[in-house]
Amino acid sequence: ARLDSIIKESPDRIEAKCSVARSCGGCTLQSLDYSAELKLKQNKVENHLKRIGGFDLSNVEIEDIIGMEDPIRYRNKSQFPFGRKNGKNITGYFAGRTHSIVEFDDCIIGIEENKNVLKAVLDFMEKYDIPAYDEESGKGVVRHVLIRKGFATGELMVCIVINANSLPHSDKLVESLCSALGSDLKSVSININKKNTNVILGEKTVTLYGNGYIEDYIGDVKFRISPQSFYQVNPVQTKKLYSKALEYAALTGEETVWDMYCGIGTISLFLAKSAKFVYGVEIVDAAIQNARENAKLNNIENVKFFVGKAEEVITGEYENGNIRDIDVIVVDPPRKGLDKLAIDTMLKLLPKRIVYVSCDSSTLARDLKMLCEKEYELKKLTVVDQFSRSYHTESVCLLSRKDKAV
Ligand code: SAH
């Protein structure tokens, strides 16, 4: 629905902190008081579990939603689209459900440095006459700028996504980014994406400056992150989320754990210190390379990572007789949730506990319904507010075998 006019204001309505809150497709809840947002999110997840999953939640230990202290400037990553308007290069964010750019120079859930980076890139494009990409004609060069910061280290990465094989005068861009960001800037790269697609990043990334990665910590585990790798966007809340996942996994040091959809190994390494052995599986090759480096970086030896589709890798390993006694499976799939094959194999492997980390409560509810048909029981649920001011929710659930103690 679209807001047409306000007849009677809700007691929870507040003045949005951002001037483009209504037109921008990013934060949909800027006009809602934050404590009401947290209630809304808790209700959304519970309702999905009831209505889609068919769960009676009276026997489930539902913990209070974990919110932020101050839901502002929390995102460690932003991807700004570039386009053209009235013959000028512009940037901002896409308006809701469209690809027209709402122009702005600051986003209050993003880092303050974004503004300087965007200015440096726009000035560079102007000076060297480099046009932004135009989706309709497929012409033009600069498509997106990806900016990432390690909150614990202060390190910054800038990646320019281009519709070309190289960026003319890129040395000048590196110079001006270095002078705008100083020694915190650890990586500048270009990513080549010449396809007519909504997918932001192409396959090839070329480093122009630095090592091609930044480093960051979650808790005391250090991570190396490249432009392509998935890395949770809200580091403050991520630590709380992973701590909850660790608590639900109830590790004593004796367990064999599988971390499916492991990204750069964040959850795997977070759990490895408390487990006997952790296996991680992830589809993006570059992320697994990072995961292996991250294990080395932290001297963690009781982990092994696989590249591939999680559902195919665990099914293959199961059918080859390589895996039998798994104590805990952690899954953290993308929004579309678990593949049916993954669920079928999990139900053959029958780990004692399943910890399901989910960024979409409707697919979570659908998947839990299948897992809880016969073998598992939904024991605990915590919603963690990872995406403050947007309607997206993150939750973590504990499932345990029906005939076994937690
Ligand atoms: N657990 C990680 C990443 C979670 S995001 C973290 O917390 O950082 C989901 C991840 O699933 C992404 O890294 C994505 O690349 C990966 N992915 C998507 N489909 C997959 C599949 N079929 N098999 C394995 N990994 C997949």
Residues whose N, C-alpha, C, O or C-beta is under 5 A from the ligand:
A	BS01	SAH	F230 Y231 Q232 Y261 C262 G263 T266 I267 V281 E282 I283 V284 G308 K309 A310 E311 D332 P333 P334
